[in-house]
Amino acid sequence: MFVWPLKKEFILASASPRRLELLKSIGVTPSCIIPAKIDETPHHKEKPRLYAGRMAKEKALAVHQQHSDKFVLAADTVVGVGQRILQKPISQEEAIGHLKLLSGRRHTVYSGICLITPGGKEYTRVVQTKVVFHRLDSQTISLLVASQEWKDAAGSYKIQGVAGAFVRELIGSYSNVVGLPLRETLALLRSQL
């Protein structure tokens, strides 16, 4: 198991409990957590892959500006249906719309990860995973919405929860869909030791 060296200060620029759990599962425990406060509005016609990478970098930069002597890791996960970005829903109605859109079709989950070193070097990666749900009838969508897992979830679902029972196909990293691609994150951290 990989363990982050104790002599190096490491900040996770994320409020996501899932990211923290995933990092701990590979032996990486940040010395502190400082969620980045940035504008997360997509640019006009911005593609999901570019958006995920930009958000990760902007989050890392926002925290690094205040803590330039530390390593800063940030991530952002988005769901893309074609060129459309499905952000975290702000209402139950929006969650229902997302789930209807995802029903029976392929979508892509993108996670941008960005590490900034104390010297200011930036390393950004974007990882993608293809996911296909079975057809979701109105009863299934009602079940998913009633679970409340749509809250604070890109695309209105959490694969590690109830929605996982309705995934027909997954090509790529499961942990990416949860919120942090572990293999790529570990490689990025190891490259800077």
Backbone as JSON Lines, residues from 0, in Angstrom:
{"i":0,"aa":"M","n":[0.83,-1.19,0.0],"ca":[0.0,0.0,0.0],"c":[0.88,1.25,0.0]}
{"i":1,"aa":"F","n":[0.46,2.23,-0.77],"ca":[1.16,3.5,-0.85],"c":[0.77,4.38,0.33]}
{"i":2,"aa":"V","n":[1.73,5.03,0.96],"ca":[1.44,5.97,2.05],"c":[2.14,7.29,1.74]}
{"i":3,"aa":"W","n":[1.4,8.39,1.79],"ca":[1.99,9.7,1.53],"c":[3.03,10.0,2.6]}
{"i":4,"aa":"P","n":[4.23,10.43,2.23],"ca":[5.27,10.71,3.23],"c":[4.8,11.79,4.22]}
{"i":5,"aa":"L","n":[4.98,11.52,5.51],"ca":[4.5,12.42,6.54],"c":[5.19,13.78,6.5]}
{"i":6,"aa":"K","n":[6.42,13.84,5.98],"ca":[7.14,15.1,5.97],"c":[6.6,16.1,4.95]}
{"i":7,"aa":"K","n":[5.75,15.65,4.05],"ca":[5.19,16.53,3.03],"c":[3.76,16.89,3.39]}
{"i":8,"aa":"E","n":[3.48,18.18,3.43],"ca":[2.12,18.64,3.69],"c":[1.27,18.41,2.44]}
{"i":9,"aa":"F","n":[0.07,17.93,2.63],"ca":[-0.79,17.54,1.53],"c":[-2.2,18.03,1.8]}
{"i":10,"aa":"I","n":[-2.73,18.84,0.92],"ca":[-4.07,19.4,1.08],"c":[-4.99,18.8,0.01]}
{"i":11,"aa":"L","n":[-6.15,18.36,0.45],"ca":[-7.19,17.92,-0.48],"c":[-8.14,19.1,-0.66]}
{"i":12,"aa":"A","n":[-8.24,19.61,-1.88],"ca":[-9.1,20.76,-2.17],"c":[-10.48,20.26,-2.62]}
{"i":13,"aa":"S","n":[-11.17,19.59,-1.7],"ca":[-12.47,19.01,-2.03],"c":[-13.26,18.78,-0.75]}
{"i":14,"aa":"A","n":[-14.56,19.01,-0.83],"ca":[-15.45,18.75,0.3],"c":[-16.1,17.38,0.19]}
{"i":15,"aa":"S","n":[-15.77,16.62,-0.85],"ca":[-16.43,15.34,-1.1],"c":[-15.98,14.26,-0.12]}
{"i":16,"aa":"P","n":[-16.9,13.71,0.67],"ca":[-16.53,12.62,1.57],"c":[-16.12,11.36,0.79]}
{"i":17,"aa":"R","n":[-16.66,11.2,-0.42],"ca":[-16.31,10.03,-1.24],"c":[-14.84,10.1,-1.67]}
{"i":18,"aa":"R","n":[-14.38,11.28,-2.04],"ca":[-12.97,11.41,-2.44],"c":[-12.05,11.11,-1.27]}
{"i":19,"aa":"L","n":[-12.4,11.6,-0.11],"ca":[-11.57,11.34,1.07],"c":[-11.53,9.84,1.36]}
{"i":20,"aa":"E","n":[-12.67,9.17,1.3],"ca":[-12.72,7.72,1.53],"c":[-11.87,6.98,0.5]}
{"i":21,"aa":"L","n":[-11.98,7.37,-0.76],"ca":[-11.2,6.71,-1.81],"c":[-9.7,6.91,-1.58]}
{"i":22,"aa":"L","n":[-9.29,8.12,-1.23],"ca":[-7.87,8.37,-0.96],"c":[-7.39,7.51,0.21]}
{"i":23,"aa":"K","n":[-8.16,7.47,1.27],"ca":[-7.76,6.66,2.44],"c":[-7.65,5.18,2.08]}
{"i":24,"aa":"S","n":[-8.47,4.74,1.12],"ca":[-8.42,3.32,0.73],"c":[-7.11,2.95,0.06]}
{"i":25,"aa":"I","n":[-6.35,3.95,-0.44],"ca":[-5.04,3.67,-1.04],"c":[-3.91,4.2,-0.14]}
{"i":26,"aa":"G","n":[-4.24,4.48,1.12],"ca":[-3.22,4.88,2.08],"c":[-2.82,6.33,2.01]}
{"i":27,"aa":"V","n":[-3.62,7.16,1.37],"ca":[-3.31,8.59,1.25],"c":[-4.26,9.36,2.16]}
{"i":28,"aa":"T","n":[-3.7,9.99,3.18],"ca":[-4.51,10.8,4.08],"c":[-4.0,12.23,4.04]}
{"i":29,"aa":"P","n":[-4.82,13.14,3.56],"ca":[-4.37,14.53,3.5],"c":[-4.16,15.1,4.9]}
{"i":30,"aa":"S","n":[-3.23,16.04,5.01],"ca":[-3.0,16.68,6.3],"c":[-4.15,17.62,6.64]}
{"i":31,"aa":"C","n":[-4.81,18.14,5.6],"ca":[-6.02,18.93,5.85],"c":[-6.88,18.97,4.58]}
{"i":32,"aa":"I","n":[-8.12,19.36,4.79],"ca":[-9.08,19.46,3.69],"c":[-9.54,20.91,3.61]}
{"i":33,"aa":"I","n":[-9.37,21.51,2.45],"ca":[-9.8,22.89,2.24],"c":[-10.6,22.93,0.94]}
{"i":34,"aa":"P","n":[-11.93,22.9,1.03],"ca":[-12.73,22.96,-0.19],"c":[-12.51,24.28,-0.92]}
{"i":35,"aa":"A","n":[-12.38,24.19,-2.23],"ca":[-12.18,25.38,-3.06],"c":[-13.51,26.07,-3.31]}
{"i":36,"aa":"K","n":[-13.49,27.37,-3.26],"ca":[-14.69,28.15,-3.56],"c":[-14.46,28.87,-4.88]}
{"i":37,"aa":"I","n":[-15.03,28.3,-5.94],"ca":[-14.87,28.88,-7.28],"c":[-16.22,28.88,-7.98]}
{"i":38,"aa":"D","n":[-16.3,29.62,-9.07],"ca":[-17.49,29.62,-9.92],"c":[-17.43,28.36,-10.78]}
{"i":39,"aa":"E","n":[-18.43,27.5,-10.64],"ca":[-18.42,26.24,-11.39],"c":[-19.34,26.26,-12.61]}
{"i":40,"aa":"T","n":[-19.67,27.43,-13.08],"ca":[-20.52,27.57,-14.26],"c":[-19.75,27.15,-15.51]}
{"i":41,"aa":"P","n":[-20.3,26.22,-16.29],"ca":[-19.62,25.85,-17.54],"c":[-19.58,27.03,-18.51]}
{"i":42,"aa":"H","n":[-18.52,27.09,-19.3],"ca":[-18.44,28.09,-20.36],"c":[-19.42,27.74,-21.47]}
{"i":43,"aa":"H","n":[-19.78,28.71,-22.27],"ca":[-20.7,28.48,-23.37],"c":[-20.14,27.4,-24.3]}
{"i":44,"aa":"K","n":[-20.93,26.37,-24.55],"ca":[-20.57,25.24,-25.42],"c":[-19.33,24.47,-24.95]}
{"i":45,"aa":"E","n":[-18.99,24.57,-23.68],"ca":[-17.84,23.82,-23.15],"c":[-18.16,22.33,-23.1]}
{"i":46,"aa":"K","n":[-17.23,21.53,-23.55],"ca":[-17.43,20.08,-23.58],"c":[-17.13,19.49,-22.2]}
{"i":47,"aa":"P","n":[-17.83,18.38,-21.86],"ca":[-17.67,17.79,-20.53],"c":[-16.23,17.47,-20.14]}
{"i":48,"aa":"R","n":[-15.45,16.91,-21.05],"ca":[-14.06,16.54,-20.74],"c":[-13.23,17.78,-20.38]}
{"i":49,"aa":"L","n":[-13.36,18.84,-21.18],"ca":[-12.62,20.07,-20.92],"c":[-13.08,20.73,-19.63]}
{"i":50,"aa":"Y","n":[-14.38,20.67,-19.37],"ca":[-14.93,21.25,-18.15],"c":[-14.37,20.55,-16.91]}
{"i":51,"aa":"A","n":[-14.32,19.22,-16.92],"ca":[-13.81,18.48,-15.76],"c":[-12.35,18.84,-15.48]}
{"i":52,"aa":"G","n":[-11.54,18.93,-16.52],"ca":[-10.14,19.29,-16.34],"c":[-9.98,20.72,-15.85]}
{"i":53,"aa":"R","n":[-10.77,21.62,-16.41],"ca":[-10.68,23.03,-16.0],"c":[-11.11,23.21,-14.55]}
{"i":54,"aa":"M","n":[-12.18,22.53,-14.15],"ca":[-12.65,22.65,-12.77],"c":[-11.61,22.13,-11.77]}
{"i":55,"aa":"A","n":[-11.0,20.98,-12.08],"ca":[-9.98,20.43,-11.18],"c":[-8.82,21.41,-11.04]}
{"i":56,"aa":"K","n":[-8.38,21.97,-12.16],"ca":[-7.25,22.9,-12.13],"c":[-7.61,24.18,-11.38]}
{"i":57,"aa":"E","n":[-8.79,24.74,-11.63],"ca":[-9.18,25.97,-10.96],"c":[-9.35,25.76,-9.46]}
{"i":58,"aa":"K","n":[-9.85,24.6,-9.05],"ca":[-9.98,24.31,-7.62],"c":[-8.6,24.21,-6.96]}
{"i":59,"aa":"A","n":[-7.69,23.5,-7.63],"ca":[-6.34,23.36,-7.08],"c":[-5.65,24.72,-6.99]}
{"i":60,"aa":"L","n":[-5.78,25.54,-8.03],"ca":[-5.15,26.86,-8.03],"c":[-5.72,27.76,-6.94]}
{"i":61,"aa":"A","n":[-7.04,27.71,-6.73],"ca":[-7.67,28.55,-5.71],"c":[-7.11,28.26,-4.33]}
{"i":62,"aa":"V","n":[-6.91,26.99,-4.02],"ca":[-6.37,26.62,-2.7],"c":[-4.87,26.86,-2.65]}
{"i":63,"aa":"H","n":[-4.18,26.57,-3.75],"ca":[-2.72,26.74,-3.78],"c":[-2.31,28.21,-3.61]}
{"i":64,"aa":"Q","n":[-3.14,29.13,-4.05],"ca":[-2.83,30.56,-3.89],"c":[-2.66,30.93,-2.42]}
{"i":65,"aa":"Q","n":[-3.4,30.27,-1.55],"ca":[-3.32,30.55,-0.12],"c":[-2.33,29.65,0.61]}
{"i":66,"aa":"H","n":[-1.9,28.56,-0.05],"ca":[-1.02,27.57,0.59],"c":[0.04,27.12,-0.41]}
{"i":67,"aa":"S","n":[0.82,28.06,-0.9],"ca":[1.77,27.78,-1.98],"c":[2.95,26.92,-1.55]}
{"i":68,"aa":"D","n":[3.12,26.68,-0.26],"ca":[4.22,25.85,0.23],"c":[3.81,24.39,0.4]}
{"i":69,"aa":"K","n":[2.6,24.05,-0.04],"ca":[2.09,22.7,0.16],"c":[1.69,22.05,-1.17]}
{"i":70,"aa":"F","n":[1.62,20.73,-1.15],"ca":[1.03,19.99,-2.27],"c":[-0.48,20.17,-2.17]}
{"i":71,"aa":"V","n":[-1.15,20.39,-3.32],"ca":[-2.6,20.54,-3.35],"c":[-3.15,19.61,-4.42]}
{"i":72,"aa":"L","n":[-4.11,18.77,-4.02],"ca":[-4.79,17.88,-4.96],"c":[-6.25,18.27,-5.04]}
{"i":73,"aa":"A","n":[-6.75,18.45,-6.25],"ca":[-8.17,18.76,-6.46],"c":[-8.71,17.83,-7.54]}
{"i":74,"aa":"A","n":[-10.02,17.65,-7.52],"ca":[-10.68,16.81,-8.52],"c":[-12.08,17.33,-8.79]}
{"i":75,"aa":"D","n":[-12.59,16.99,-9.95],"ca":[-13.97,17.32,-10.28],"c":[-14.51,16.21,-11.18]}
{"i":76,"aa":"T","n":[-15.73,15.79,-10.92],"ca":[-16.35,14.72,-11.69],"c":[-17.63,15.24,-12.33]}
{"i":77,"aa":"V","n":[-17.78,14.98,-13.62],"ca":[-18.99,15.39,-14.34],"c":[-19.49,14.23,-15.19]}
{"i":78,"aa":"V","n":[-20.77,14.27,-15.47],"ca":[-21.4,13.3,-16.35],"c":[-21.7,14.0,-17.67]}
{"i":79,"aa":"G","n":[-21.29,13.36,-18.75],"ca":[-21.54,13.9,-20.07],"c":[-22.43,12.98,-20.88]}
{"i":80,"aa":"V","n":[-23.45,13.55,-21.49],"ca":[-24.31,12.82,-22.43],"c":[-24.11,13.53,-23.76]}
{"i":81,"aa":"G","n":[-23.32,12.91,-24.62],"ca":[-22.9,13.61,-25.83],"c":[-22.04,14.78,-25.42]}
{"i":82,"aa":"Q","n":[-22.4,15.98,-25.84],"ca":[-21.66,17.19,-25.46],"c":[-22.33,17.94,-24.31]}
{"i":83,"aa":"R","n":[-23.37,17.35,-23.76],"ca":[-24.12,17.99,-22.68],"c":[-23.53,17.61,-21.32]}
{"i":84,"aa":"I","n":[-23.38,18.61,-20.45],"ca":[-22.86,18.39,-19.1],"c":[-24.04,18.28,-18.15]}
{"i":85,"aa":"L","n":[-24.09,17.15,-17.4],"ca":[-25.1,16.99,-16.36],"c":[-24.42,17.29,-15.02]}
{"i":86,"aa":"Q","n":[-24.69,18.47,-14.5],"ca":[-24.11,18.83,-13.22],"c":[-24.95,18.26,-12.08]}
{"i":87,"aa":"K","n":[-24.57,18.57,-10.86],"ca":[-25.36,18.15,-9.7],"c":[-26.72,18.82,-9.79]}
{"i":88,"aa":"P","n":[-27.8,18.05,-9.64],"ca":[-29.13,18.65,-9.76],"c":[-29.43,19.58,-8.59]}
{"i":89,"aa":"I","n":[-30.23,20.59,-8.86],"ca":[-30.61,21.51,-7.79],"c":[-32.02,21.24,-7.28]}
{"i":90,"aa":"S","n":[-32.72,20.3,-7.94],"ca":[-34.07,19.96,-7.51],"c":[-34.38,18.5,-7.85]}
{"i":91,"aa":"Q","n":[-35.42,18.01,-7.21],"ca":[-35.87,16.64,-7.49],"c":[-36.34,16.52,-8.94]}
{"i":92,"aa":"E","n":[-36.97,17.55,-9.47],"ca":[-37.45,17.54,-10.85],"c":[-36.28,17.44,-11.82]}
{"i":93,"aa":"E","n":[-35.2,18.17,-11.53],"ca":[-34.02,18.1,-12.39],"c":[-33.4,16.7,-12.32]}
{"i":94,"aa":"A","n":[-33.38,16.09,-11.14],"ca":[-32.85,14.73,-10.98],"c":[-33.67,13.74,-11.81]}
{"i":95,"aa":"I","n":[-34.97,13.88,-11.8],"ca":[-35.84,13.01,-12.59],"c":[-35.5,13.17,-14.08]}
{"i":96,"aa":"G","n":[-35.33,14.41,-14.51],"ca":[-34.96,14.67,-15.91],"c":[-33.64,14.02,-16.29]}
{"i":97,"aa":"H","n":[-32.64,14.12,-15.4],"ca":[-31.34,13.49,-15.66],"c":[-31.5,11.98,-15.81]}
{"i":98,"aa":"L","n":[-32.22,11.36,-14.87],"ca":[-32.36,9.9,-14.89],"c":[-33.13,9.43,-16.13]}
{"i":99,"aa":"K","n":[-34.12,10.19,-16.55],"ca":[-34.84,9.84,-17.79],"c":[-33.89,9.93,-18.98]}
{"i":100,"aa":"L","n":[-33.04,10.94,-18.99],"ca":[-32.08,11.1,-20.09],"c":[-31.06,9.95,-20.11]}
{"i":101,"aa":"L","n":[-30.64,9.49,-18.94],"ca":[-29.64,8.42,-18.85],"c":[-30.22,7.03,-19.08]}
{"i":102,"aa":"S","n":[-31.52,6.9,-18.99],"ca":[-32.18,5.6,-19.11],"c":[-31.88,4.9,-20.43]}
{"i":103,"aa":"G","n":[-31.27,3.72,-20.34],"ca":[-31.04,2.88,-21.51],"c":[-29.99,3.39,-22.48]}
{"i":104,"aa":"R","n":[-29.25,4.43,-22.11],"ca":[-28.26,4.95,-23.05],"c":[-26.9,5.09,-22.38]}
{"i":105,"aa":"R","n":[-25.89,5.17,-23.23],"ca":[-24.51,5.32,-22.76],"c":[-24.22,6.77,-22.42]}
{"i":106,"aa":"H","n":[-23.51,6.94,-21.33],"ca":[-23.0,8.26,-20.98],"c":[-21.56,8.11,-20.52]}
{"i":107,"aa":"T","n":[-20.87,9.22,-20.37],"ca":[-19.46,9.19,-19.98],"c":[-19.28,9.99,-18.71]}
{"i":108,"aa":"V","n":[-18.55,9.39,-17.78],"ca":[-18.19,10.09,-16.54],"c":[-16.73,10.53,-16.68]}
{"i":109,"aa":"Y","n":[-16.51,11.82,-16.52],"ca":[-15.17,12.4,-16.61],"c":[-14.74,12.89,-15.24]}
{"i":110,"aa":"S","n":[-13.54,12.55,-14.84],"ca":[-12.97,13.15,-13.63],"c":[-11.67,13.83,-14.0]}
{"i":111,"aa":"G","n":[-11.6,15.1,-13.66],"ca":[-10.35,15.83,-13.79],"c":[-9.64,15.77,-12.45]}
{"i":112,"aa":"I","n":[-8.34,15.53,-12.47],"ca":[-7.54,15.58,-11.25],"c":[-6.36,16.51,-11.51]}
{"i":113,"aa":"C","n":[-6.04,17.32,-10.52],"ca":[-4.94,18.27,-10.66],"c":[-4.12,18.28,-9.37]}
{"i":114,"aa":"L","n":[-2.82,18.13,-9.52],"ca":[-1.89,18.22,-8.4],"c":[-0.98,19.41,-8.67]}
{"i":115,"aa":"I","n":[-0.87,20.28,-7.68],"ca":[0.07,21.4,-7.76],"c":[1.11,21.21,-6.65]}
{"i":116,"aa":"T","n":[2.37,21.31,-7.03],"ca":[3.47,21.11,-6.09],"c":[3.8,22.41,-5.36]}
{"i":117,"aa":"P","n":[4.57,22.33,-4.25],"ca":[4.99,23.55,-3.58],"c":[5.77,24.5,-4.5]}
{"i":118,"aa":"G","n":[6.41,23.97,-5.51],"ca":[7.12,24.81,-6.48],"c":[6.23,25.41,-7.54]}
{"i":119,"aa":"G","n":[4.93,25.08,-7.51],"ca":[3.98,25.65,-8.45],"c":[3.78,24.88,-9.73]}
{"i":120,"aa":"K","n":[4.39,23.69,-9.85],"ca":[4.17,22.89,-11.05],"c":[2.78,22.27,-11.01]}
{"i":121,"aa":"E","n":[2.11,22.3,-12.16],"ca":[0.75,21.77,-12.26],"c":[0.74,20.5,-13.1]}
{"i":122,"aa":"Y","n":[0.03,19.5,-12.6],"ca":[-0.13,18.24,-13.32],"c":[-1.61,17.92,-13.34]}
{"i":123,"aa":"T","n":[-2.19,17.9,-14.56],"ca":[-3.63,17.66,-14.69],"c":[-3.88,16.47,-15.59]}
{"i":124,"aa":"R","n":[-4.82,15.64,-15.2],"ca":[-5.24,14.49,-15.99],"c":[-6.77,14.47,-16.03]}
{"i":125,"aa":"V","n":[-7.33,13.92,-17.11],"ca":[-8.77,13.69,-17.18],"c":[-8.97,12.23,-17.54]}
{"i":126,"aa":"V","n":[-9.78,11.57,-16.73],"ca":[-10.05,10.14,-16.91],"c":[-11.53,9.99,-17.27]}
{"i":127,"aa":"Q","n":[-11.81,9.07,-18.19],"ca":[-13.21,8.85,-18.57],"c":[-13.61,7.4,-18.39]}
{"i":128,"aa":"T","n":[-14.87,7.21,-18.04],"ca":[-15.47,5.89,-17.89],"c":[-16.82,5.9,-18.59]}
{"i":129,"aa":"K","n":[-17.07,4.89,-19.39],"ca":[-18.36,4.76,-20.07],"c":[-19.3,3.94,-19.19]}
{"i":130,"aa":"V","n":[-20.53,4.42,-19.06],"ca":[-21.53,3.74,-18.24],"c":[-22.82,3.64,-19.04]}
{"i":131,"aa":"V","n":[-23.48,2.48,-18.94],"ca":[-24.78,2.3,-19.58],"c":[-25.75,1.78,-18.52]}
{"i":132,"aa":"F","n":[-26.87,2.48,-18.37],"ca":[-27.94,2.0,-17.49],"c":[-28.9,1.11,-18.27]}
{"i":133,"aa":"H","n":[-29.55,0.17,-17.57],"ca":[-30.71,-0.52,-18.15],"c":[-31.79,0.54,-18.35]}
{"i":134,"aa":"R","n":[-32.83,0.19,-19.07],"ca":[-33.96,1.12,-19.18],"c":[-34.54,1.33,-17.78]}
{"i":135,"aa":"L","n":[-34.76,2.57,-17.45],"ca":[-35.31,2.92,-16.14],"c":[-36.77,3.32,-16.31]}
{"i":136,"aa":"D","n":[-37.68,2.46,-15.82],"ca":[-39.1,2.83,-15.92],"c":[-39.42,3.84,-14.82]}
{"i":137,"aa":"S","n":[-40.64,4.36,-14.83],"ca":[-41.01,5.42,-13.89],"c":[-40.93,4.94,-12.44]}
{"i":138,"aa":"Q","n":[-41.22,3.67,-12.2],"ca":[-41.14,3.13,-10.84],"c":[-39.67,3.11,-10.36]}
{"i":139,"aa":"T","n":[-38.76,2.71,-11.23],"ca":[-37.34,2.68,-10.89],"c":[-36.8,4.08,-10.66]}
{"i":140,"aa":"I","n":[-37.2,5.01,-11.5],"ca":[-36.76,6.4,-11.32],"c":[-37.28,6.94,-9.99]}
{"i":141,"aa":"S","n":[-38.53,6.61,-9.65],"ca":[-39.09,7.04,-8.36],"c":[-38.28,6.45,-7.21]}
{"i":142,"aa":"L","n":[-37.87,5.2,-7.33],"ca":[-37.05,4.55,-6.3],"c":[-35.71,5.26,-6.15]}
{"i":143,"aa":"L","n":[-35.07,5.57,-7.28],"ca":[-33.78,6.26,-7.24],"c":[-33.9,7.65,-6.63]}
{"i":144,"aa":"V","n":[-34.96,8.35,-6.98],"ca":[-35.14,9.7,-6.42],"c":[-35.47,9.62,-4.93]}
{"i":145,"aa":"A","n":[-36.29,8.66,-4.53],"ca":[-36.65,8.5,-3.12],"c":[-35.44,8.16,-2.25]}
{"i":146,"aa":"S","n":[-34.41,7.55,-2.85],"ca":[-33.2,7.21,-2.09],"c":[-32.43,8.45,-1.64]}
{"i":147,"aa":"Q","n":[-32.74,9.6,-2.25],"ca":[-32.06,10.87,-1.97],"c":[-30.6,10.89,-2.43]}
{"i":148,"aa":"E","n":[-30.15,9.83,-3.12],"ca":[-28.76,9.77,-3.58],"c":[-28.48,10.75,-4.72]}
{"i":149,"aa":"W","n":[-29.5,11.32,-5.3],"ca":[-29.31,12.3,-6.36],"c":[-28.71,13.59,-5.84]}
{"i":150,"aa":"K","n":[-28.89,13.85,-4.56],"ca":[-28.37,15.09,-3.98],"c":[-26.84,15.07,-3.98]}
{"i":151,"aa":"D","n":[-26.26,16.14,-4.43],"ca":[-24.8,16.3,-4.47],"c":[-24.13,15.22,-5.33]}
{"i":152,"aa":"A","n":[-24.79,14.83,-6.43],"ca":[-24.24,13.79,-7.3],"c":[-24.35,14.21,-8.77]}
{"i":153,"aa":"A","n":[-23.21,14.26,-9.45],"ca":[-23.21,14.56,-10.88],"c":[-24.05,13.52,-11.6]}
{"i":154,"aa":"G","n":[-24.93,13.96,-12.48],"ca":[-25.78,13.03,-13.21],"c":[-26.94,12.49,-12.41]}
{"i":155,"aa":"S","n":[-27.06,12.89,-11.14],"ca":[-28.18,12.52,-10.26],"c":[-28.16,11.07,-9.78]}
{"i":156,"aa":"Y","n":[-26.95,10.47,-9.73],"ca":[-26.89,9.12,-9.18],"c":[-25.52,8.86,-8.54]}
{"i":157,"aa":"K","n":[-25.5,7.89,-7.65],"ca":[-24.26,7.42,-7.03],"c":[-24.15,5.93,-7.34]}
{"i":158,"aa":"I","n":[-23.14,5.57,-8.1],"ca":[-23.0,4.19,-8.55],"c":[-22.78,3.23,-7.38]}
{"i":159,"aa":"Q","n":[-22.21,3.72,-6.3],"ca":[-21.96,2.89,-5.13],"c":[-23.22,2.71,-4.27]}
{"i":160,"aa":"G","n":[-24.33,3.29,-4.72],"ca":[-25.59,3.18,-4.0],"c":[-26.6,2.37,-4.78]}
{"i":161,"aa":"V","n":[-27.86,2.78,-4.64],"ca":[-28.98,2.06,-5.28],"c":[-28.8,2.0,-6.8]}
{"i":162,"aa":"A","n":[-28.3,3.06,-7.41],"ca":[-28.17,3.11,-8.86],"c":[-27.27,2.01,-9.42]}
{"i":163,"aa":"G","n":[-26.33,1.54,-8.61],"ca":[-25.43,0.48,-9.06],"c":[-26.16,-0.78,-9.51]}
{"i":164,"aa":"A","n":[-27.34,-1.01,-8.97],"ca":[-28.13,-2.2,-9.34],"c":[-28.69,-2.1,-10.75]}
{"i":165,"aa":"F","n":[-28.65,-0.9,-11.34],"ca":[-29.26,-0.7,-12.66],"c":[-28.23,-0.42,-13.75]}
{"i":166,"aa":"V","n":[-26.95,-0.61,-13.43],"ca":[-25.89,-0.42,-14.42],"c":[-25.77,-1.68,-15.26]}
{"i":167,"aa":"R","n":[-25.91,-1.53,-16.56],"ca":[-25.8,-2.68,-17.47],"c":[-24.37,-2.91,-17.91]}
{"i":168,"aa":"E","n":[-23.61,-1.81,-18.06],"ca":[-22.25,-1.92,-18.59],"c":[-21.4,-0.78,-18.03]}
{"i":169,"aa":"L","n":[-20.15,-1.1,-17.71],"ca":[-19.2,-0.09,-17.26],"c":[-17.86,-0.4,-17.91]}
{"i":170,"aa":"I","n":[-17.32,0.57,-18.64],"ca":[-16.04,0.39,-19.31],"c":[-15.09,1.46,-18.78]}
{"i":171,"aa":"G","n":[-14.13,1.02,-18.0],"ca":[-13.17,1.96,-17.41],"c":[-13.11,1.81,-15.91]}
{"i":172,"aa":"S","n":[-12.79,2.88,-15.24],"ca":[-12.55,2.9,-13.8],"c":[-13.84,3.09,-13.01]}
{"i":173,"aa":"Y","n":[-14.14,2.12,-12.15],"ca":[-15.29,2.23,-11.25],"c":[-15.09,3.39,-10.27]}
{"i":174,"aa":"S","n":[-13.86,3.5,-9.7],"ca":[-13.62,4.56,-8.72],"c":[-13.76,5.95,-9.35]}
{"i":175,"aa":"N","n":[-13.52,6.04,-10.65],"ca":[-13.73,7.3,-11.36],"c":[-15.18,7.73,-11.27]}
{"i":176,"aa":"V","n":[-16.1,6.78,-11.41],"ca":[-17.53,7.08,-11.35],"c":[-17.92,7.47,-9.93]}
{"i":177,"aa":"V","n":[-17.28,6.87,-8.94],"ca":[-17.54,7.23,-7.54],"c":[-17.08,8.66,-7.28]}
{"i":178,"aa":"G","n":[-15.96,9.08,-7.92],"ca":[-15.52,10.46,-7.74],"c":[-14.04,10.71,-7.81]}
{"i":179,"aa":"L","n":[-13.22,9.64,-7.95],"ca":[-11.77,9.85,-8.04],"c":[-11.13,8.61,-8.66]}
{"i":180,"aa":"P","n":[-10.5,8.75,-9.83],"ca":[-9.85,7.59,-10.46],"c":[-8.58,7.23,-9.68]}
{"i":181,"aa":"L","n":[-8.63,6.13,-8.94],"ca":[-7.55,5.8,-8.02],"c":[-6.22,5.5,-8.7]}
{"i":182,"aa":"R","n":[-6.23,4.71,-9.76],"ca":[-4.97,4.34,-10.41],"c":[-4.24,5.59,-10.91]}
{"i":183,"aa":"E","n":[-4.96,6.46,-11.57],"ca":[-4.35,7.67,-12.12],"c":[-3.93,8.65,-11.02]}
{"i":184,"aa":"T","n":[-4.72,8.74,-9.96],"ca":[-4.37,9.62,-8.84],"c":[-3.11,9.11,-8.16]}
{"i":185,"aa":"L","n":[-3.04,7.81,-7.93],"ca":[-1.86,7.22,-7.3],"c":[-0.62,7.45,-8.17]}
{"i":186,"aa":"A","n":[-0.75,7.27,-9.47],"ca":[0.4,7.49,-10.38],"c":[0.84,8.95,-10.34]}
{"i":187,"aa":"L","n":[-0.11,9.86,-10.29],"ca":[0.23,11.29,-10.24],"c":[0.95,11.62,-8.94]}
{"i":188,"aa":"L","n":[0.47,11.11,-7.83],"ca":[1.13,11.37,-6.54],"c":[2.51,10.74,-6.49]}
{"i":189,"aa":"R","n":[2.62,9.51,-6.96],"ca":[3.92,8.82,-6.93],"c":[4.96,9.55,-7.78]}
{"i":190,"aa":"S","n":[4.51,10.15,-8.86],"ca":[5.45,10.82,-9.77],"c":[6.1,12.04,-9.13]}
{"i":191,"aa":"Q","n":[5.53,12.54,-8.05],"ca":[6.04,13.75,-7.42],"c":[6.77,13.49,-6.1]}
{"i":192,"aa":"L","n":[6.98,12.24,-5.75],"ca":[7.69,11.93,-4.5],"c":[9.18,12.13,-4.64]}
